[in-house]
Amino acid sequence: MASASRVSGGLKAAITNPNVSPEAKDRAQERLDHEDFAPHDLHLKNPERVLAGLKGALKNPNVSEEKKEEIHGKIDESGF
């Protein structure tokens, strides 16, 4: 069985691939929105590096406002 990170990576690739039909892109986005692809070993990662990555995403102009709000929530609930 494929790991969650590989599945989510494939779905993200399908969404950005210009050769994929709009219907397939919609299905891929739906799966990303409704399935849990979050790493379950987050506690094994260095918390300082995780926080740095989250803060970097907040400053990235290519990250949507909706995703930035989600990141703020992760920072708040994780107690970083």
N, CA, C and O atoms as a printed pandas DataFrame, in Angstrom:
     atom_number atom_name residue_name chain_id  residue_number  x_coord  y_coord  z_coord
0              1         N          MET        A               1    0.843   -1.181    0.000
1              2        CA          MET        A               1    0.000    0.000    0.000
2              3         C          MET        A               1    0.886    1.241    0.000
3              4         O          MET        A               1    1.897    1.286    0.701
4              5         N          ALA        A               2    0.517    2.224   -0.766
5              6        CA          ALA        A               2    1.294    3.456   -0.877
6              7         C          ALA        A               2    1.169    4.291    0.392
7              8         O          ALA        A               2    0.128    4.310    1.049
8              9         N          SER        A               3    2.256    4.978    0.716
9             10        CA          SER        A               3    2.213    5.826    1.902
10            11         C          SER        A               3    1.342    7.053    1.633
11            12         O          SER        A               3    1.129    7.449    0.487
12            13         N          ALA        A               4    0.853    7.632    2.708
13            14        CA          ALA        A               4   -0.035    8.793    2.589
14            15         C          ALA        A               4    0.655    9.955    1.888
15            16         O          ALA        A               4    0.024   10.686    1.124
16            17         N          SER        A               5    1.947   10.126    2.146
17            18        CA          SER        A               5    2.646   11.249    1.517
18            19         C          SER        A               5    2.781   11.048    0.015
19            20         O          SER        A               5    2.734   12.017   -0.744
20            21         N          ARG        A               6    2.949    9.811   -0.423
21            22        CA          ARG        A               6    3.053    9.553   -1.870
22            23         C          ARG        A               6    1.700    9.723   -2.557
23            24         O          ARG        A               6    1.623   10.238   -3.673
24            25         N          VAL        A               7    0.643    9.292   -1.891
25            26        CA          VAL        A               7   -0.694    9.454   -2.468
26            27         C          VAL        A               7   -1.033   10.933   -2.590
27            28         O          VAL        A               7   -1.504   11.383   -3.635
28            29         N          SER        A               8   -0.793   11.688   -1.521
29            30        CA          SER        A               8   -1.108   13.120   -1.576
30            31         C          SER        A               8   -0.235   13.822   -2.611
31            32         O          SER        A               8   -0.701   14.738   -3.289
32            33         N          GLY        A               9    1.015   13.409   -2.742
33            34        CA          GLY        A               9    1.888   13.994   -3.755
34            35         C          GLY        A               9    1.389   13.725   -5.164
35            36         O          GLY        A               9    1.446   14.600   -6.028
36            37         N          GLY        A              10    0.901   12.516   -5.393
37            38        CA          GLY        A              10    0.348   12.181   -6.702
38            39         C          GLY        A              10   -0.906   12.977   -7.014
39            40         O          GLY        A              10   -1.109   13.410   -8.148
40            41         N          LEU        A              11   -1.742   13.169   -6.010
41            42        CA          LEU        A              11   -2.960   13.960   -6.209
42            43         C          LEU        A              11   -2.620   15.419   -6.510
43            44         O          LEU        A              11   -3.233   16.042   -7.376
44            45         N          LYS        A              12   -1.643   15.952   -5.792
45            46        CA          LYS        A              12   -1.224   17.336   -6.039
46            47         C          LYS        A              12   -0.632   17.476   -7.437
47            48         O          LYS        A              12   -0.860   18.475   -8.120
48            49         N          ALA        A              13    0.128   16.470   -7.856
49            50        CA          ALA        A              13    0.707   16.503   -9.205
50            51         C          ALA        A              13   -0.392   16.473  -10.259
51            52         O          ALA        A              13   -0.305   17.166  -11.272
52            53         N          ALA        A              14   -1.420   15.674  -10.024
53            54        CA          ALA        A              14   -2.529   15.592  -10.980
54            55         C          ALA        A              14   -3.240   16.936  -11.102
55            56         O          ALA        A              14   -3.655   17.326  -12.193
56            57         N          ILE        A              15   -3.378   17.633   -9.997
57            58        CA          ILE        A              15   -4.073   18.925  -10.003
58            59         C          ILE        A              15   -3.312   19.959  -10.826
59            60         O          ILE        A              15   -3.926   20.786  -11.501
60            61         N          THR        A              16   -1.997   19.921  -10.778
61            62        CA          THR        A              16   -1.201   20.925  -11.489
62            63         C          THR        A              16   -0.806   20.502  -12.900
63            64         O          THR        A              16   -0.261   21.309  -13.654
64            65         N          ASN        A              17   -1.071   19.257  -13.265
65            66        CA          ASN        A              17   -0.694   18.753  -14.587
66            67         C          ASN        A              17   -1.665   19.273  -15.648
67            68         O          ASN        A              17   -2.868   19.030  -15.542
68            69         N          PRO        A              18   -1.172   19.982  -16.667
69            70        CA          PRO        A              18   -2.066   20.519  -17.696
70            71         C          PRO        A              18   -2.700   19.440  -18.578
71            72         O          PRO        A              18   -3.676   19.715  -19.276
72            73         N          ASN        A              19   -2.162   18.219  -18.556
73            74        CA          ASN        A              19   -2.697   17.133  -19.380
74            75         C          ASN        A              19   -3.827   16.364  -18.699
75            76         O          ASN        A              19   -4.405   15.457  -19.298
76            77         N          VAL        A              20   -4.144   16.713  -17.466
77            78        CA          VAL        A              20   -5.203   16.035  -16.718
78            79         C          VAL        A              20   -6.512   16.788  -16.933
79            80         O          VAL        A              20   -6.541   18.018  -16.917
80            81         N          SER        A              21   -7.586   16.041  -17.134
81            82        CA          SER        A              21   -8.891   16.656  -17.395
82            83         C          SER        A              21   -9.389   17.426  -16.171
83            84         O          SER        A              21   -9.001   17.119  -15.044
84            85         N          PRO        A              22  -10.239   18.416  -16.386
85            86        CA          PRO        A              22  -10.802   19.172  -15.258
86            87         C          PRO        A              22  -11.574   18.278  -14.281
87            88         O          PRO        A              22  -11.561   18.517  -13.073
88            89         N          GLU        A              23  -12.242   17.255  -14.807
89            90        CA          GLU        A              23  -12.991   16.344  -13.932
90            91         C          GLU        A              23  -12.042   15.585  -13.006
91            92         O          GLU        A              23  -12.318   15.432  -11.816
92            93         N          ALA        A              24  -10.923   15.110  -13.558
93            94        CA          ALA        A              24   -9.948   14.385  -12.743
94            95         C          ALA        A              24   -9.300   15.312  -11.720
95            96         O          ALA        A              24   -9.021   14.901  -10.594
96            97         N          LYS        A              25   -9.062   16.557  -12.110
97            98        CA          LYS        A              25   -8.498   17.525  -11.169
98            99         C          LYS        A              25   -9.469   17.780  -10.020
99           100         O          LYS        A              25   -9.056   17.888   -8.865
100          101         N          ASP        A              26  -10.754   17.875  -10.338
101          102        CA          ASP        A              26  -11.768   18.081   -9.301
102          103         C          ASP        A              26  -11.810   16.901   -8.337
103          104         O          ASP        A              26  -11.899   17.086   -7.123
104          105         N          ARG        A              27  -11.744   15.678   -8.884
105          106        CA          ARG        A              27  -11.757   14.482   -8.028
106          107         C          ARG        A              27  -10.524   14.438   -7.132
107          108         O          ARG        A              27  -10.617   14.099   -5.952
108          109         N          ALA        A              28   -9.369   14.784   -7.700
109          110        CA          ALA        A              28   -8.137   14.792   -6.914
110          111         C          ALA        A              28   -8.228   15.825   -5.794
111          112         O          ALA        A              28   -7.828   15.550   -4.663
112          113         N          GLN        A              29   -8.751   17.007   -6.101
113          114        CA          GLN        A              29   -8.889   18.044   -5.080
114          115         C          GLN        A              29   -9.869   17.612   -3.997
115          116         O          GLN        A              29   -9.657   17.883   -2.816
116          117         N          GLU        A              30  -10.941   16.940   -4.402
117          118        CA          GLU        A              30  -11.921   16.437   -3.435
118          119         C          GLU        A              30  -11.276   15.453   -2.470
119          120         O          GLU        A              30  -11.507   15.516   -1.262
120          121         N          ARG        A              31  -10.466   14.543   -3.008
121          122        CA          ARG        A              31   -9.783   13.569   -2.149
122          123         C          ARG        A              31   -8.835   14.270   -1.186
123          124         O          ARG        A              31   -8.770   13.919   -0.007
124          125         N          LEU        A              32   -8.104   15.256   -1.684
125          126        CA          LEU        A              32   -7.182   15.983   -0.805
126          127         C          LEU        A              32   -7.935   16.702    0.305
127          128         O          LEU        A              32   -7.468   16.769    1.442
128          129         N          ASP        A              33   -9.106   17.239   -0.034
129          130        CA          ASP        A              33   -9.890   17.983    0.948
130          131         C          ASP        A              33  -10.537   17.084    1.997
131          132         O          ASP        A              33  -10.680   17.486    3.151
132          133         N          HIS        A              34  -10.930   15.868    1.607
133          134        CA          HIS        A              34  -11.731   15.032    2.492
134          135         C          HIS        A              34  -10.983   13.885    3.153
135          136         O          HIS        A              34  -11.466   13.339    4.145
136          137         N          GLU        A              35   -9.828   13.504    2.640
137          138        CA          GLU        A              35   -9.082   12.410    3.243
138          139         C          GLU        A              35   -7.953   12.969    4.087
139          140         O          GLU        A              35   -7.453   14.067    3.842
140          141         N          ASP        A              36   -7.563   12.195    5.080
141          142        CA          ASP        A              36   -6.513   12.627    5.995
142          143         C          ASP        A              36   -5.160   12.143    5.484
143          144         O          ASP        A              36   -4.837   10.960    5.591
144          145         N          PHE        A              37   -4.376   13.053    4.932
145          146        CA          PHE        A              37   -3.045   12.714    4.453
146          147         C          PHE        A              37   -1.970   13.300    5.363
147          148         O          PHE        A              37   -0.792   13.309    5.004
148          149         N          ALA        A              38   -2.363   13.783    6.522
149          150        CA          ALA        A              38   -1.401   14.374    7.445
150          151         C          ALA        A              38   -0.480   13.286    7.985
151          152         O          ALA        A              38   -0.921   12.171    8.265
152          153         N          PRO        A              39    0.787   13.611    8.128
153          154        CA          PRO        A              39    1.699   12.612    8.683
154          155         C          PRO        A              39    1.341   12.333   10.138
155          156         O          PRO        A              39    1.120   13.254   10.924
156          157         N          HIS        A              40    1.289   11.071   10.479
157          158        CA          HIS        A              40    0.918   10.695   11.841
158          159         C          HIS        A              40    2.130   10.638   12.757
159          160         O          HIS        A              40    1.999   10.393   13.957
160          161         N          ASP        A              41    3.305   10.864   12.194
161          162        CA          ASP        A              41    4.517   10.850   12.998
162          163         C          ASP        A              41    5.058   12.257   13.222
163          164         O          ASP        A              41    6.265   12.453   13.357
164          165         N          LEU        A              42    4.159   13.231   13.260
165          166        CA          LEU        A              42    4.566   14.621   13.433
166          167         C          LEU        A              42    5.352   14.806   14.727
167          168         O          LEU        A              42    6.269   15.626   14.781
168          169         N          HIS        A              43    5.003   14.056   15.765
169          170        CA          HIS        A              43    5.687   14.183   17.045
170          171         C          HIS        A              43    7.137   13.705   16.971
171          172         O          HIS        A              43    7.928   14.020   17.860
172          173         N          LEU        A              44    7.504   12.952   15.930
173          174        CA          LEU        A              44    8.870   12.476   15.772
174          175         C          LEU        A              44    9.763   13.506   15.089
175          176         O          LEU        A              44   10.985   13.360   15.070
176          177         N          LYS        A              45    9.162   14.530   14.539
177          178        CA          LYS        A              45    9.925   15.549   13.831
178          179         C          LYS        A              45   10.395   16.619   14.805
179          180         O          LYS        A              45    9.822   16.799   15.880
180          181         N          ASN        A              46   11.443   17.320   14.411
181          182        CA          ASN        A              46   11.978   18.390   15.229
182          183         C          ASN        A              46   10.972   19.544   15.257
183          184         O          ASN        A              46   10.710   20.149   14.217
184          185         N          PRO        A              47   10.410   19.856   16.415
185          186        CA          PRO        A              47    9.378   20.899   16.504
186          187         C          PRO        A              47    9.846   22.263   15.998
187          188         O          PRO        A              47    9.055   23.018   15.433
188          189         N          GLU        A              48   11.115   22.579   16.196
189          190        CA          GLU        A              48   11.618   23.870   15.721
190          191         C          GLU        A              48   11.597   23.941   14.201
191          192         O          GLU        A              48   11.284   24.987   13.634
192          193         N          ARG        A              49   11.929   22.831   13.534
193          194        CA          ARG        A              49   11.931   22.797   12.069
194          195         C          ARG        A              49   10.504   22.827   11.534
195          196         O          ARG        A              49   10.235   23.450   10.507
196          197         N          VAL        A              50    9.590   22.154   12.228
197          198        CA          VAL        A              50    8.187   22.175   11.818
198          199         C          VAL        A              50    7.657   23.598   11.907
199          200         O          VAL        A              50    7.003   24.080   10.982
200          201         N          LEU        A              51    7.935   24.266   13.009
201          202        CA          LEU        A              51    7.489   25.648   13.192
202          203         C          LEU        A              51    8.101   26.568   12.136
203          204         O          LEU        A              51    7.420   27.449   11.611
204          205         N          ALA        A              52    9.378   26.368   11.827
205          206        CA          ALA        A              52   10.031   27.189   10.804
206          207         C          ALA        A              52    9.360   26.998    9.450
207          208         O          ALA        A              52    9.176   27.961    8.706
208          209         N          GLY        A              53    8.996   25.766    9.128
209          210        CA          GLY        A              53    8.317   25.504    7.861
210          211         C          GLY        A              53    6.946   26.145    7.807
211          212         O          GLY        A              53    6.544   26.687    6.777
212          213         N          LEU        A              54    6.226   26.084    8.921
213          214        CA          LEU        A              54    4.901   26.700    8.970
214          215         C          LEU        A              54    5.001   28.216    8.834
215          216         O          LEU        A              54    4.217   28.835    8.114
216          217         N          LYS        A              55    5.965   28.808    9.525
217          218        CA          LYS        A              55    6.150   30.259    9.427
218          219         C          LYS        A              55    6.569   30.661    8.017
219          220         O          LYS        A              55    6.146   31.699    7.508
220          221         N          GLY        A              56    7.398   29.838    7.395
221          222        CA          GLY        A              56    7.805   30.113    6.022
222          223         C          GLY        A              56    6.622   30.098    5.079
223          224         O          GLY        A              56    6.526   30.932    4.179
224          225         N          ALA        A              57    5.721   29.152    5.281
225          226        CA          ALA        A              57    4.525   29.071    4.439
226          227         C          ALA        A              57    3.646   30.300    4.630
227          228         O          ALA        A              57    3.010   30.759    3.682
228          229         N          LEU        A              58    3.605   30.835    5.844
229          230        CA          LEU        A              58    2.797   32.027    6.101
230          231         C          LEU        A              58    3.327   33.243    5.341
231          232         O          LEU        A              58    2.558   34.130    4.973
232          233         N          LYS        A              59    4.631   33.282    5.108
233          234        CA          LYS        A              59    5.234   34.420    4.409
234          235         C          LYS        A              59    5.318   34.206    2.902
235          236         O          LYS        A              59    5.674   35.124    2.163
236          237         N          ASN        A              60    4.994   33.009    2.447
237          238        CA          ASN        A              60    5.091   32.683    1.025
238          239         C          ASN        A              60    3.913   33.299    0.271
239          240         O          ASN        A              60    2.764   32.996    0.591
240          241         N          PRO        A              61    4.168   34.150   -0.718
241          242        CA          PRO        A              61    3.067   34.783   -1.457
242          243         C          PRO        A              61    2.277   33.799   -2.322
243          244         O          PRO        A              61    1.177   34.122   -2.772
244          245         N          ASN        A              62    2.820   32.610   -2.559
245          246        CA          ASN        A              62    2.123   31.616   -3.376
246          247         C          ASN        A              62    1.139   30.773   -2.573
247          248         O          ASN        A              62    0.412   29.961   -3.144
248          249         N          VAL        A              63    1.108   30.956   -1.261
249          250        CA          VAL        A              63    0.188   30.213   -0.401
250          251         C          VAL        A              63   -1.102   31.015   -0.280
251          252         O          VAL        A              63   -1.072   32.213   -0.001
252          253         N          SER        A              64   -2.233   30.349   -0.490
253          254        CA          SER        A              64   -3.529   31.033   -0.447
254          255         C          SER        A              64   -3.861   31.484    0.975
255          256         O          SER        A              64   -3.333   30.954    1.952
256          257         N          GLU        A              65   -4.741   32.468    1.064
257          258        CA          GLU        A              65   -5.172   32.965    2.375
258          259         C          GLU        A              65   -5.876   31.866    3.169
259          260         O          GLU        A              65   -5.732   31.780    4.389
260          261         N          GLU        A              66   -6.633   31.035    2.472
261          262        CA          GLU        A              66   -7.336   29.934    3.136
262          263         C          GLU        A              66   -6.333   28.978    3.785
263          264         O          GLU        A              66   -6.529   28.553    4.923
264          265         N          LYS        A              67   -5.270   28.641    3.070
265          266        CA          LYS        A              67   -4.253   27.738    3.598
266          267         C          LYS        A              67   -3.496   28.399    4.743
267          268         O          LYS        A              67   -3.120   27.733    5.708
268          269         N          LYS        A              68   -3.270   29.715    4.640
269          270        CA          LYS        A              68   -2.585   30.423    5.716
270          271         C          LYS        A              68   -3.411   30.391    6.996
271          272         O          LYS        A              68   -2.857   30.267    8.088
272          273         N          GLU        A              69   -4.731   30.503    6.872
273          274        CA          GLU        A              69   -5.601   30.407    8.050
274          275         C          GLU        A              69   -5.503   29.013    8.663
275          276         O          GLU        A              69   -5.482   28.862    9.885
276          277         N          GLU        A              70   -5.442   27.997    7.804
277          278        CA          GLU        A              70   -5.303   26.620    8.282
278          279         C          GLU        A              70   -3.974   26.446    9.027
279          280         O          GLU        A              70   -3.916   25.769   10.054
280          281         N          ILE        A              71   -2.921   27.054    8.506
281          282        CA          ILE        A              71   -1.608   26.971    9.146
282          283         C          ILE        A              71   -1.634   27.670   10.500
283          284         O          ILE        A              71   -1.064   27.164   11.466
284          285         N          HIS        A              72   -2.288   28.827   10.580
285          286        CA          HIS        A              72   -2.428   29.512   11.873
286          287         C          HIS        A              72   -3.102   28.586   12.879
287          288         O          HIS        A              72   -2.696   28.527   14.040
288          289         N          GLY        A              73   -4.128   27.867   12.439
289          290        CA          GLY        A              73   -4.817   26.925   13.316
290          291         C          GLY        A              73   -3.899   25.814   13.786
291          292         O          GLY        A              73   -3.944   25.426   14.954
292          293         N          LYS        A              74   -3.063   25.291   12.888
293          294        CA          LYS        A              74   -2.117   24.232   13.266
294          295         C          LYS        A              74   -1.121   24.742   14.293
295          296         O          LYS        A              74   -0.777   24.039   15.243
296          297         N          ILE        A              75   -0.662   25.972   14.096
297          298        CA          ILE        A              75    0.292   26.542   15.046
298          299         C          ILE        A              75   -0.371   26.692   16.412
299          300         O          ILE        A              75    0.232   26.365   17.434
300          301         N          ASP        A              76   -1.607   27.183   16.432
301          302        CA          ASP        A              76   -2.323   27.383   17.694
302          303         C          ASP        A              76   -2.610   26.065   18.407
303          304         O          ASP        A              76   -2.401   25.956   19.615
304          305         N          GLU        A              77   -3.088   25.063   17.669
305          306        CA          GLU        A              77   -3.469   23.796   18.309
306          307         C          GLU        A              77   -2.263   22.957   18.709
307          308         O          GLU        A              77   -2.364   22.120   19.606
308          309         N          SER        A              78   -1.126   23.170   18.058
309          310        CA          SER        A              78    0.066   22.395   18.385
310          311         C          SER        A              78    0.827   22.991   19.559
311          312         O          SER        A              78    1.684   22.332   20.147
312          313         N          GLY        A              79    0.519   24.219   19.895
313          314        CA          GLY        A              79    1.175   24.859   21.026
314          315         C          GLY        A              79    2.605   25.286   20.740
315          316         O          GLY        A              79    3.418   25.384   21.659
316          317         N          PHE        A              80    2.918   25.538   19.484
317          318        CA          PHE        A              80    4.281   25.964   19.136
318          319         C          PHE        A              80    4.530   27.336   19.671
319          320         O          PHE        A              80    5.618   27.882   19.488
